[in-house]
Every structure is written in C-alpha cells, then in structure tokens.
C-alpha cells in the first residue's frame, strides 16, 4: 500500500489538480488525525526521545530507500541544503518533539486543538515573510475554523491555573514551529529535489539529535514489555504519519497557497478529537459535532472558491 501511494499518487494528482488537492487534504487529515491517539498509546511504553528517534530513523530509511530503489537521485543541491535543514527543524523536529511532551501533560484531544491553531500563525507569518495579502474569504475561513477549535477547547483553557499551563504552552510552541517551517517551505519557492528525497533527508537530519538524547537521557526500552496496542499504534505511526503524511504535506504546501494549505489542516484536530473519544475514552460532547461543522465550513470557504494567491 505504501509503495502504491508514494509511486502512483503524484501522477493522479497531476492529472486532476482540483481533485488532487482535495485528496491530499483528506489523506493528511485522516492520517495525522488518527496519529494523535496512536502517539498517546505509544507514549505509555516509550518515552518521547525514543519515540521520535525511532520514527525519524524509520522515516528516513523508508523514504530514501524507496527513492534509491526507484532511481530517484538522492543528491540535493548545495543551495537547497540550508533550506532543507531549517524547514525540517521546524516542521519535523520542533513540532513532533513538542507534541510528544505536550501530550504527556494534557489530554490528547485538547493538545490536538491547540497544535492546530497553526493556521492563524502561518497566515500572519506569510503576511510578514511572503507579503501575501490575506483576503476577506481567508479571514472568514480562518475565523470559522478557529471558532470550531475554541468550541472544542471550551472552558478547560481557563480552568487549569498556573500548574496546567505547561502542556498548553508546549503545544503552542509546536503550532508556532510548524507554522514557521511551512512558511519557509513556501518562501524557498521551487525545490529541485523530489519531495520524497527532501522529506527523507529532513528525517535523517532530525533523527541525529533524537538518537543522542535517547541514549543520554532515557532508559533503553524493552520491546518484550510493550502492550499490543503500542505495537499496533507504532505501526500506524510509522507507516501513515511519519512516511506518507509528512511527504504529502510537503507536496500540499507546494501546490496550494499558505492560506489554503494551513486552513485545510483544520480537518486534522476534528479527526484527532473524534478518534481520541473512541479509542482513549475521552468525554463525548455535542460541541464536537458543532466544531466539526465549523471546521468543514472553514475548509469549504477557502477551498471551493479558490483565488489566485497574491
């Protein structure tokens, strides 16, 4: 399945651009949305640095190995390496590490909500770094999506007190890191290397500090002690979140404007919250359904009436 998605999907997207953009959004939403409860299951047996060391190493090996097998050049031009490294640090290392620590300090559903305030920060950063004008439609879509996130969060944001601020602040840092990395990917413009190669090398670079931190700070995990749910969640995490969804995100950013790409991610917390309710037993409320409608409306406002970016 992984080979089919990586091999055939770019051809299908090129044939029907509008349908391809929607397919990317839905795939990323499902894969990354379901990854939130998956990571929570994994963190029961694996500490954060170990989880990220395994994930980043696996992502690098799978993507670069596939590229080598398909005859895609692994060489990256010298002028692209700084951009590759910096965007990887923000979109992969910073975001993933912060979300792992954040989920240890707050409910997964709330962590997902805060992390996906990212579109707000990305739009504002694109305004300053890319000189992209924010249209009324984009503001409307952003406001609609953020309203959905606020409804999902509810009064819990104000009830935690100073002792409960650590988790939300870490997740806010994750959102800012992802937003900045996304804007920098767009600022780079056209990338000469294949998306699989770029993503693979980003994983490779980010794996190095995670391996060092894992060896220095965390006990060596014993796979024989892991729960069955940990193994299943780790398989999902490595296949769909680390290898496939990360590559699709890179493709999505290059296909769409910053507004379209980032606001479309508002599907992810809806999937994440819903799957957390089903798999982790977190509370079910009518506000989830209201937030779902607002989130889908935000995507429709931005995506169904596309305007050329300025």
C-alpha positions in Angstrom: 0.0 0.0 0.0 2.8 2.4 0.9 4.6 1.7 -2.4 1.4 2.4 -4.3 0.7 5.7 -2.5 4.2 7.1 -3.0 4.6 5.8 -6.6 1.2 6.5 -8.1 -0.3 9.4 -6.2 1.8 12.2 -7.8 0.6 11.1 -11.3 -3.0 11.0 -10.2 -2.7 14.5 -8.6 -1.1 15.9 -11.7 -3.9 14.6 -13.9 -6.7 16.3 -11.9 -5.3 19.2 -9.8 -8.5 20.2 -8.0 -9.5 16.7 -7.1 -5.8 16.0 -6.2 -5.8 18.9 -3.7 -8.9 17.6 -2.0 -7.5 14.1 -1.9 -4.3 15.4 -0.3 -6.3 17.3 2.3 -8.4 14.3 3.2 -5.5 11.9 3.3 -3.4 14.2 5.5 -6.4 14.8 7.8 -7.1 11.1 8.3 -3.5 10.1 8.7 -2.4 12.8 11.0 -5.8 13.0 12.8 -5.6 9.3 13.7 -2.0 9.7 14.7 -2.9 11.7 17.9 -4.4 8.7 19.8 -1.8 6.5 18.3 1.0 8.5 19.8 -0.7 8.6 23.1 -0.8 4.8 23.1 2.9 4.6 22.2 3.9 7.0 25.0 2.6 4.6 27.6 5.6 2.4 26.8 8.1 4.6 25.0 9.5 8.0 26.3 9.4 11.0 23.9 13.0 11.0 22.6 12.9 7.2 22.0 9.6 7.6 20.1 11.0 10.3 17.9 14.3 8.6 17.3 12.5 5.5 16.1 10.1 7.5 14.0 12.6 9.8 12.3 15.0 7.0 11.6 12.3 4.8 10.1 11.0 7.7 8.0 14.5 8.4 6.6 15.2 4.8 5.8 11.9 4.1 4.1 11.7 7.3 2.0 15.3 7.4 1.0 15.4 3.7 0.4 12.3 3.9 -1.8 13.8 6.8 -3.7 17.0 4.8 -4.3 15.1 1.8 -5.5 13.1 3.9 -7.9 16.2 5.5 -9.3 15.4 9.0 -7.9 18.6 10.9 -7.3 19.4 11.3 -3.6 21.7 14.2 -4.2 20.4 17.6 -3.0 21.9 20.7 -4.5 24.1 22.7 -2.1 21.8 25.8 -2.2 18.9 23.7 -1.0 20.6 22.1 2.0 20.2 25.1 4.3 16.5 25.4 3.4 16.0 21.6 3.8 17.7 21.7 7.3 15.9 24.7 8.6 12.4 23.7 7.4 13.0 20.2 8.7 13.9 21.5 12.2 10.7 23.5 12.4 8.2 21.2 10.7 9.5 17.9 11.8 11.8 18.1 14.8 10.2 21.1 16.7 6.6 20.1 16.0 6.9 16.4 16.7 9.0 16.7 19.8 6.8 19.4 21.3 3.6 17.4 20.6 5.1 14.3 22.3 5.9 16.2 25.5 2.7 18.2 25.3 0.5 15.0 25.3 2.2 13.8 28.5 0.9 17.0 30.2 -2.6 17.4 29.0 -5.5 15.4 27.3 -4.8 14.4 23.8 -7.9 16.0 22.4 -7.1 19.4 23.9 -3.4 19.0 22.8 -4.5 18.5 19.2 -6.8 21.6 19.3 -4.0 23.9 20.5 -1.5 22.5 18.0 -3.8 23.3 15.1 -4.1 26.9 15.9 -1.2 26.7 13.4 -3.2 28.3 10.5 -3.6 31.5 12.4 0.2 31.9 13.0 1.0 30.7 9.5 -1.2 33.3 7.8 0.3 36.1 9.9 3.8 34.9 9.2 3.1 34.6 5.5 1.8 38.2 5.6 5.1 39.3 7.0 7.6 37.0 5.3 5.9 36.3 2.0 4.0 39.6 1.6 0.8 37.6 0.9 -2.3 39.6 1.3 -5.0 38.0 3.5 -8.3 38.2 1.7 -11.7 38.5 3.3 -12.5 34.9 2.3 -9.4 33.7 4.0 -10.1 35.7 7.1 -13.6 34.2 7.2 -12.4 30.7 6.7 -9.8 31.2 9.4 -12.3 32.7 11.8 -14.7 29.9 11.2 -12.1 27.2 11.8 -10.7 28.9 14.9 -14.2 29.1 16.3 -14.5 25.4 15.9 -11.3 24.9 17.7 -12.3 27.2 20.6 -15.6 25.3 20.9 -13.7 22.1 21.2 -11.4 23.5 23.8 -14.2 25.0 25.8 -13.7 26.4 29.3 -10.9 24.0 30.1 -8.4 26.5 28.7 -9.2 28.8 31.7 -9.7 26.2 34.4 -6.2 24.7 34.6 -4.5 27.5 36.5 -0.7 28.1 36.5 0.0 24.4 37.1 -1.8 23.5 34.0 -0.1 25.9 31.7 2.9 23.7 30.8 1.1 21.5 28.4 -0.8 24.3 26.5 2.4 26.3 26.2 4.4 23.4 24.8 1.6 22.8 22.3 1.5 26.5 21.4 5.3 26.2 20.7 4.5 23.2 18.4 2.0 25.2 16.5 4.4 28.1 16.0 7.2 25.8 14.9 5.1 24.1 12.3 3.7 27.4 11.0 7.2 28.9 10.6 8.5 25.8 8.9 5.6 25.8 6.5 6.0 29.4 5.5 9.7 28.9 5.0 9.0 25.9 2.6 6.8 28.3 0.6 9.4 31.1 0.7 12.0 28.8 -0.8 9.9 28.5 -3.9 10.6 25.7 -6.4 12.5 22.8 -5.0 14.7 20.9 -7.4 14.8 17.7 -5.5 11.9 15.2 -5.3 9.5 15.6 -2.3 10.4 12.1 -1.1 14.1 12.9 -1.1 13.6 16.2 0.7 11.4 14.7 3.4 13.8 11.7 3.8 16.8 13.8 4.3 14.9 16.0 6.8 14.0 12.9 8.8 17.7 11.8 8.7 19.0 15.2 10.0 16.3 15.3 12.7 17.0 11.7 13.8 20.6 12.5 14.8 19.8 14.7 17.9 16.9 12.4 18.9 19.2 9.4 19.0 21.8 11.3 21.0 19.1 12.4 23.5 17.6 8.9 23.7 21.0 7.3 24.6 21.9 10.1 27.0 18.7 10.6 28.9 16.3 7.7 28.5 16.5 4.1 29.6 16.7 1.5 26.8 13.2 0.3 26.0 12.3 -3.4 26.3 10.0 -4.3 23.4 9.0 -7.5 25.2 7.3 -5.3 27.8 5.2 -3.3 25.3 1.5 -3.6 25.1 -0.2 -4.9 22.0 -1.7 -1.5 21.5 1.7 0.0 21.5 2.9 -2.2 18.6 -0.3 -1.5 16.6 -0.1 2.2 17.2 3.6 2.3 16.4 3.0 0.6 13.1 0.3 3.1 12.2 2.5 6.0 13.3 5.5 4.9 11.2 3.5 4.0 8.1 0.9 6.6 7.8 2.1 9.6 9.9 5.8 9.6 9.5 6.4 8.3 6.0 3.2 9.0 3.9 1.5 12.0 5.5 4.8 14.0 6.0 5.6 13.6 2.3 2.0 14.6 1.3 2.3 17.7 3.5 5.4 18.8 1.6 3.5 18.3 -1.7 0.5 20.1 -0.4 2.4 23.2 0.7 4.0 23.4 -2.8 0.6 23.0 -4.6 -1.5 25.4 -2.6 -1.2 28.9 -1.1 -0.3 29.2 2.6 -3.9 30.1 3.5 -5.3 27.0 1.6 -2.7 24.6 2.9 -2.8 25.6 6.5 -6.5 26.2 6.9 -7.1 22.8 5.3 -5.3 21.2 8.3 -8.2 22.1 10.5 -9.7 18.7 9.5 -6.9 17.1 11.5 -8.0 18.1 15.0 -11.6 17.1 14.3 -10.3 13.6 13.3 -7.9 13.6 16.3 -10.6 14.6 18.8 -13.1 12.1 17.4 -10.6 9.2 17.4 -9.4 10.2 20.9 -13.0 9.9 22.1 -13.4 6.5 20.5 -10.0 5.0 21.3 -8.9 6.7 24.5 -12.3 7.1 26.2 -12.1 10.9 26.4 -15.5 12.6 27.0 -18.0 12.9 24.2 -19.9 16.1 23.9 -22.3 17.8 21.4 -19.6 20.5 21.0 -17.5 18.1 19.0 -20.2 17.9 16.3 -20.6 21.7 16.2 -16.9 22.1 15.9 -16.9 19.5 13.1 -19.4 21.6 11.1 -17.4 24.8 11.6 -14.2 23.1 10.6 -15.7 21.6 7.4 -17.2 25.0 6.7 -13.7 26.7 7.1 -12.2 24.2 4.5 -15.1 24.8 2.1 -14.9 28.6 2.3 -11.2 28.5 1.4 -11.0 25.6 -1.0 -14.2 25.5 -3.0 -13.8 29.1 -4.3 -10.1 29.3 -5.0 -8.5 32.6 -5.9 -5.0 33.2 -7.2 -2.6 33.9 -4.4 -1.1 37.4 -4.4 
